[in-house]
Amino acid sequence: VQLVESGGGLVQTGGSLRLSCAASGFTFSSYYMTWYRQAPGKERELVAGISSVKTTRYADSVKGRFTISRDNAKNTLYLQMNSLNPEDTAVYYCSRGYGDNWGQGTQVTVSS
């Protein structure tokens, strides 16, 4: 199993970013996939999840601002993040299931 995140960076408050997670080594279309984040000094938290049939769920803190999606033909998971604020600053990780496997993470920094 390999998960490789990309798309992080530095953005101003109110800006947007789209994260991608390229998956390989397993049947991507069959698995529930998630995005987590971990801010400095805090525990890793679940941000969003998407089922194999594209049912989604979100943490209350990101509802209405973030959108999780997947392209099963490309074995890729996405996280569109809009209206970013400094509290969204964290390393973002994609995961198969609820933490079965992890990518290396991608840093998102939101400046005020």
Order of alpha helices (4+ residues) and beta strands (2+ residues): beta-beta-beta-beta-beta-beta-beta-beta-beta-beta-beta
